């Protein structure tokens, strides 16, 4: 089944378009789709970097909490008099 415009198939309609205008139109369509794909790739890469940054920030926070727990434990031992300086 072919798509039609006012009873003509698209292929028949394109026969009446001058070659250079058709080529230009197809080139513009290809360029815009290529630009769209490039933009999607850039956004995807940006999203990946953002996610990595979020993961690193989470890990830093987690490690800071663990360090604080260790320091508090050391102070408890020193307070009890069992630990050495």
Secondary structure, DSSP 8 states (H G I E B T S, - for coil): ---EETTEEHHHHHTTS-HHHHHHHHHHHHHHHHHHHHHHHHHHHHHHHHHHHHHHHHHHHHHHHHHHHHHHHHHHHHHHT----
